[in-house]
Amino acid sequence: MAPWAERLAGVRGVLLDISGVLYDSGAGGGTAIAGSVEAVARLKGSRLKVRFCTNESQKSRAELVGQLRRLGFDISEREVTAPAPAACQILKERGLRPYLLIHDGVRSEFDQIDTSNPNCVVIADAGESFSYQNMNNAFQVLMELENPVLISLGKGRYYKETSGLMLDVGPYMKALEYACGIKAEVVGKPSPEFFKSALQAIGVEAHQLLSM
Amino acid sequence: MAPWAERLAGVRGVLLDISGVLYDSGAGGGTAIAGSVEAVARLKGSRLKVRFCTNESQKSRAELVGQLRRLGFDISEREVTAPAPAACQILKERGLRPYLLIHDGVRSEFDQIDTSNPNCVVIADAGESFSYQNMNNAFQVLMELENPVLISLGKGRYYKETSGLMLDVGPYMKALEYACGIKAEVVGKPSPEFFKSALQAIGVEAHQLLSM
């Protein structure tokens, strides 16, 4: 067998990252990475199951998918595994009411979540919303809880934009961990549970998977 | 000997913390802690050497001493060991030009420091100045250096104000450490060098010291 055919033997599904794999984000909606629109079309035309698995947490899935479709990608919301909906499921299962330290662009994902009288904090890549006031609010919520729960959508250190390197959620997660003497629960890559939920969505086992 | 006399045998000097020991900070200049004005006066009237050793880094020594004097304390600037002047000495010795992520109240301590074309970052309890933009500026300065130097004035987790608990410099130091994969140099308590400089100022050895 050719090397590629060998690597693909037994593969039944493909997980595709979005930012940096399908497109580069930036002003004006970003740009598709050369060949990626065609690659997605060919994968979806093949016998392979395809799932999009992203740590994007500044935008709702609706906004992200809209942006990708405008760039020519064949993609729908229900094909995307993202941290915000995964976090919502955890919040509902555990009866948690979060203080949300998040970007306004992703707030709509939490529309169905009760945020009154918070008993946990959800932190995501909040950008300019990482003000001292908002960080201190999150800190005060955690310090008033007997068992402080901090859920972090990813733990990335930084990402690249056309304007330069930007701090991601990870540093702010570390700040709250240190301030409160706690450990955050990470929802999103590289959490195994997050990958598992993406696999379940396409009915594929880990050993049958190709991820890029 | 009485227990106290026993503990004081051989003691030649006393290090006094300021915030939380001499006074409680807060709106309108804070309030002296009961008995502390008299205690300082008695210590200074005794055979003991007295030094004030603080991690205060939102105010210049001039402002801090002015505030304490208005509360009735017998204290002068030259009796205070504080992180900002200690950091300035390090910056001068090592030819470092800092990007200053600090509170405006302490900026005057750095008047004699060259801050053009920064080759390090100095971080202190910056309060509202811990904006995303300022944190990102500090991060970008560090990421552009071959050997990133991050100097942190203390590493406190939080402190108490009349309005509630407030995040101190430590969490933000941890955020930059994680983002850049580096370790900060802490100037201020609990750094041994910082205590040593306070002892040198009064010519007292560590074993001759009482600290509170």
Interface residues (C-beta under 8 A of the other chain):
Chain A: A126 G127 E128 S129 F130 S131 Y132 Q133 M135 N136 F139 Q140 M143 R157 Y158 G164 L165 M166 L167 D168 G170 P171 Y172 K174 A175 L176 E177 Y178 A179 G181
Chain B: A126 G127 E128 S129 F130 S131 Y132 Q133 M135 N136 F139 Q140 M143 R157 Y158 G164 L165 M166 L167 D168 G170 P171 Y172 K174 A175 L176 E177 Y178 A179 G181
